[in-house]
Amino acid sequence: MAQPYSLPVLTLPGLRANSTGLATSQFLVGKLASTAGQVILNGTSAFAGNLVGIIMNKPGPNEEVEFLVSGVGKLVVSTSTIVPGDVVGCNTTSKGTDGSTTDNGSRLGKALQASAAANDIISVLLIPGGWRY
């Protein structure tokens, strides 16, 4: 489905994938690694405070990551329960979730499309810096 939205986007330049790369991580949520200048997947907590945005490309080892932090982007989701307008969070596999059902979790933005199944790719409006619910 074509993305029917035209809004400015904000990316963070200069960030890189780690030595194993993120080639299979396009449209997943990323966070800043403990190693300066690197991006990794969430992997540890659905409530991680350092989630930053969505990985928009398929970077190999040490390649630059196109990291969307604001605007409209695509996101792989983990559930079929997302409807337009839902708050979107992130699970431990870096996939989008319906963020309105879990207290005190990090949120990324709002869903602009519904999901029909796990692993669907939907459009979301990212809100810079996220927020806590």
C-alpha positions as CSV (number, residue, x, y, z in Angstrom):
1,M,0.0,0.0,0.0
2,A,1.4,3.4,-0.9
3,Q,2.0,5.7,2.0
4,P,-0.6,8.4,1.6
5,Y,1.1,10.9,3.9
6,S,3.6,13.7,3.1
7,L,5.2,15.1,6.2
8,P,8.8,16.2,6.9
9,V,10.9,13.5,8.5
10,L,13.8,13.8,10.9
11,T,16.7,11.4,10.8
12,L,19.8,11.1,12.9
13,P,22.9,11.0,10.7
14,G,26.2,9.4,11.6
15,L,24.9,6.4,13.5
16,R,26.1,2.9,12.5
17,A,25.2,-0.7,12.9
18,N,27.4,-2.8,15.1
19,S,29.8,-5.4,13.7
20,T,27.0,-7.9,13.0
21,G,24.9,-5.4,11.1
22,L,21.1,-4.8,11.0
23,A,20.4,-6.1,7.5
24,T,17.2,-7.9,8.6
25,S,16.0,-5.1,10.8
26,Q,14.3,-2.7,8.4
27,F,11.2,-1.1,9.9
28,L,12.0,-2.3,13.4
29,V,12.5,-0.1,16.4
30,G,16.1,0.8,17.3
31,K,17.8,2.3,20.3
32,L,21.2,3.7,21.0
33,A,23.8,1.2,22.0
34,S,26.2,1.6,24.9
35,T,29.0,1.9,22.3
36,A,28.9,5.5,21.1
37,G,27.5,6.0,17.6
38,Q,25.9,2.6,17.3
39,V,22.3,1.5,16.9
40,I,21.0,-1.9,18.2
41,L,17.6,-3.5,18.4
42,N,15.6,-3.3,21.7
43,G,16.0,-6.9,22.8
44,T,16.0,-6.3,26.5
45,S,12.9,-4.5,27.8
46,A,9.5,-3.4,26.5
47,F,10.0,-0.3,28.7
48,A,13.5,0.7,27.5
49,G,14.0,4.4,28.0
50,N,16.5,4.8,25.2
51,L,14.3,3.8,22.2
52,V,14.9,6.4,19.6
53,G,13.1,5.5,16.3
54,I,12.7,3.2,13.4
55,I,15.5,1.7,11.2
56,M,14.5,2.6,7.7
57,N,17.3,0.8,5.7
58,K,19.1,-2.5,5.8
59,P,22.6,-1.7,7.0
60,G,25.4,-4.3,7.0
61,P,28.2,-4.4,9.6
62,N,29.4,-0.9,10.5
63,E,27.2,0.7,7.8
64,E,25.3,3.9,8.4
65,V,21.7,3.5,9.8
66,E,18.9,5.6,8.4
67,F,17.2,6.1,11.7
68,L,13.8,7.8,11.6
69,V,13.0,9.8,14.7
70,S,10.2,12.0,13.7
71,G,7.5,12.1,11.0
72,V,5.7,9.3,9.2
73,G,7.4,5.9,8.7
74,K,6.7,2.2,8.3
75,L,6.8,-0.2,11.3
76,V,6.7,-4.0,11.6
77,V,4.1,-4.9,14.2
78,S,3.8,-7.9,16.5
79,T,0.0,-8.0,16.8
80,S,-3.2,-7.8,14.8
81,T,-4.9,-5.5,17.3
82,I,-3.6,-2.1,16.3
83,V,-6.2,0.3,14.9
84,P,-5.6,3.8,13.6
85,G,-5.1,6.3,16.4
86,D,-3.7,3.7,18.8
87,V,-0.6,4.6,20.8
88,V,2.3,2.5,19.5
89,G,5.0,1.1,21.7
90,C,7.7,-1.5,21.2
91,N,8.2,-5.1,22.5
92,T,11.4,-6.9,23.2
93,T,11.7,-8.0,19.5
94,S,11.7,-4.4,18.4
95,K,8.3,-4.7,16.8
96,G,5.4,-2.3,17.3
97,T,2.7,-3.0,19.8
98,D,-0.5,-1.5,20.9
99,G,1.0,0.7,23.6
100,S,-2.2,1.6,25.3
101,T,-2.6,-1.6,27.3
102,T,0.6,-1.6,29.3
103,D,1.3,0.8,32.1
104,N,4.6,2.7,32.3
105,G,5.9,1.7,28.9
106,S,7.8,3.7,26.4
107,R,5.8,5.0,23.5
108,L,6.9,6.0,20.0
109,G,3.8,7.6,18.4
110,K,0.4,6.9,16.8
111,A,-0.7,4.3,14.4
112,L,-2.0,5.7,11.1
113,Q,-3.1,2.3,9.8
114,A,-4.6,-0.9,11.2
115,S,-2.7,-4.2,11.5
116,A,-4.5,-7.4,10.3
117,A,-1.8,-9.8,11.5
118,A,1.5,-10.1,13.3
119,N,4.4,-8.9,11.1
120,D,2.3,-6.5,9.1
121,I,4.0,-3.2,8.1
122,I,1.9,-0.2,9.0
123,S,2.4,3.6,8.8
124,V,3.0,5.4,12.1
125,L,3.4,9.0,13.1
126,L,6.6,9.1,15.3
127,I,6.6,11.7,18.1
128,P,10.2,12.9,18.9
129,G,11.5,11.6,22.2
130,G,8.5,9.3,22.8
131,W,6.8,9.5,26.2
132,R,5.8,7.3,29.1
133,Y,2.3,6.0,29.5
